[in-house]
Amino acid sequence: MDSNRNARRKTVSAAERSTSPARRIVYLVYEAAPGKKVFAAGSFNNWQPDRELKDKDHTGVYRCQLRLEPGEYQYKFVVDGNWCLDTANPNFVPNAFGSLNSLLIVKGK
């Protein structure tokens, strides 16, 4: 009986996965002087600056990879504690604080 219940659970889990939208890989890039601490915060992580962008080559080009479902996401970079707009992204929207948020559009297939 337990094996039947586990089989049903696995079937439901597989079905749920197949009906959810496919996540897309998205890269965020920020350019600044080497040695900065750069994080991304936005609607994709409940505005918690916990997605660190790394400057692996020490050239001042910071990158991180996100896996997001199709949709629109607002975000900002947090550079050495300062919240910054993504100036390389032409898409932005006003926020409730009287400034702007960058807008990331993740397209489906």
Kinemage of the C-alpha trace (Angstrom):
@kinemage 1
@onewidth
@group {chain A} dominant
@subgroup {mainchain}
@vectorlist {calphas} color= white
{ca met a 1} P 0.000 0.000 0.000
{ca asp a 2} L 2.815 2.429 0.833
{ca ser a 3} L 4.480 1.837 -2.528
{ca asn a 4} L 1.223 2.752 -4.336
{ca arg a 5} L 0.941 5.958 -2.352
{ca asn a 6} L 4.574 6.851 -3.184
{ca ala a 7} L 3.953 6.091 -6.870
{ca arg a 8} L 0.953 8.446 -6.848
{ca arg a 9} L 3.025 11.154 -5.184
{ca lys a 10} L 5.750 10.830 -7.798
{ca thr a 11} L 3.175 11.017 -10.588
{ca val a 12} L 1.638 14.191 -9.149
{ca ser a 13} L 5.070 15.773 -8.688
{ca ala a 14} L 6.012 15.017 -12.295
{ca ala a 15} L 2.695 16.396 -13.536
{ca glu a 16} L 3.101 19.569 -11.512
{ca arg a 17} L 6.596 20.106 -12.893
{ca ser a 18} L 5.462 19.638 -16.473
{ca thr a 19} L 2.669 22.239 -16.193
{ca ser a 20} L 4.805 24.974 -14.636
{ca pro a 21} L 6.418 27.439 -17.054
{ca ala a 22} L 9.992 26.643 -17.995
{ca arg a 23} L 12.565 28.716 -16.173
{ca arg a 24} L 14.975 30.685 -18.306
{ca ile a 25} L 18.588 31.475 -17.537
{ca val a 26} L 19.150 35.218 -17.254
{ca tyr a 27} L 22.431 37.022 -16.601
{ca leu a 28} L 22.740 40.291 -14.729
{ca val a 29} L 25.895 42.311 -15.433
{ca tyr a 30} L 27.167 45.410 -13.668
{ca glu a 31} L 30.342 47.327 -14.532
{ca ala a 32} L 32.270 49.284 -11.906
{ca ala a 33} L 35.737 49.518 -10.433
{ca pro a 34} L 37.204 46.226 -9.224
{ca gly a 35} L 36.862 45.455 -5.518
{ca lys a 36} L 33.218 46.446 -5.099
{ca lys a 37} L 30.548 44.369 -3.342
{ca val a 38} L 27.652 44.066 -5.813
{ca phe a 39} L 24.316 42.364 -5.163
{ca ala a 40} L 21.002 42.158 -7.011
{ca ala a 41} L 17.696 42.651 -5.225
{ca gly a 42} L 14.286 42.581 -6.823
{ca ser a 43} L 10.885 41.033 -7.113
{ca phe a 44} L 12.589 37.706 -7.960
{ca asn a 45} L 14.079 37.449 -4.423
{ca asn a 46} L 11.643 39.502 -2.327
{ca trp a 47} L 13.961 42.533 -2.555
{ca gln a 48} L 16.624 40.868 -0.417
{ca pro a 49} L 20.135 41.818 -1.636
{ca asp a 50} L 21.352 38.225 -1.440
{ca arg a 51} L 22.240 37.521 -5.090
{ca glu a 52} L 25.913 38.432 -5.288
{ca leu a 53} L 27.433 39.403 -8.620
{ca lys a 54} L 31.023 38.181 -8.914
{ca asp a 55} L 33.957 39.849 -10.623
{ca lys a 56} L 35.834 36.630 -11.391
{ca asp a 57} L 38.485 38.268 -13.602
{ca his a 58} L 38.976 41.320 -11.341
{ca thr a 59} L 38.219 43.608 -14.288
{ca gly a 60} L 35.204 45.387 -12.801
{ca val a 61} L 32.622 43.321 -14.702
{ca tyr a 62} L 30.312 41.709 -12.144
{ca arg a 63} L 27.960 38.899 -13.166
{ca cys a 64} L 25.359 36.565 -11.726
{ca gln a 65} L 23.028 33.997 -13.226
{ca leu a 66} L 19.343 33.696 -12.359
{ca arg a 67} L 16.804 31.029 -13.310
{ca leu a 68} L 13.448 32.780 -13.703
{ca glu a 69} L 10.034 31.897 -15.044
{ca pro a 70} L 8.769 34.061 -17.918
{ca gly a 71} L 7.413 37.372 -16.695
{ca glu a 72} L 8.438 40.856 -15.633
{ca tyr a 73} L 10.737 41.484 -12.677
{ca gln a 74} L 11.727 44.780 -11.081
{ca tyr a 75} L 15.211 44.997 -9.604
{ca lys a 76} L 18.113 47.175 -8.515
{ca phe a 77} L 21.788 46.620 -7.862
{ca val a 78} L 23.174 47.209 -4.387
{ca val a 79} L 26.771 48.402 -4.764
{ca asp a 80} L 28.727 48.813 -1.536
{ca gly a 81} L 25.399 49.357 0.244
{ca asn a 82} L 23.993 51.881 -2.264
{ca trp a 83} L 20.879 50.979 -4.273
{ca cys a 84} L 21.478 51.665 -7.991
{ca leu a 85} L 19.499 51.493 -11.196
{ca asp a 86} L 20.888 49.238 -13.940
{ca thr a 87} L 22.032 51.992 -16.297
{ca ala a 88} L 22.733 49.433 -19.056
{ca asn a 89} L 19.043 48.438 -19.109
{ca pro a 90} L 16.756 50.906 -20.951
{ca asn a 91} L 13.651 49.390 -19.308
{ca phe a 92} L 12.573 50.896 -16.004
{ca val a 93} L 9.437 51.730 -14.000
{ca pro a 94} L 8.673 54.200 -11.208
{ca asn a 95} L 8.526 52.762 -7.701
{ca ala a 96} L 6.667 53.720 -4.513
{ca phe a 97} L 9.727 55.597 -3.169
{ca gly a 98} L 9.787 58.222 -5.929
{ca ser a 99} L 12.714 56.709 -7.803
{ca leu a 100} L 13.004 54.093 -10.535
{ca asn a 101} L 13.470 50.317 -10.667
{ca ser a 102} L 15.046 48.484 -13.576
{ca leu a 103} L 12.645 46.180 -15.384
{ca leu a 104} L 13.749 42.714 -16.497
{ca ile a 105} L 11.488 41.037 -19.059
{ca val a 106} L 11.910 37.269 -19.297
{ca lys a 107} L 10.241 35.900 -22.417
{ca gly a 108} L 8.807 32.426 -22.779
{ca lys a 109} L 9.634 30.079 -25.607
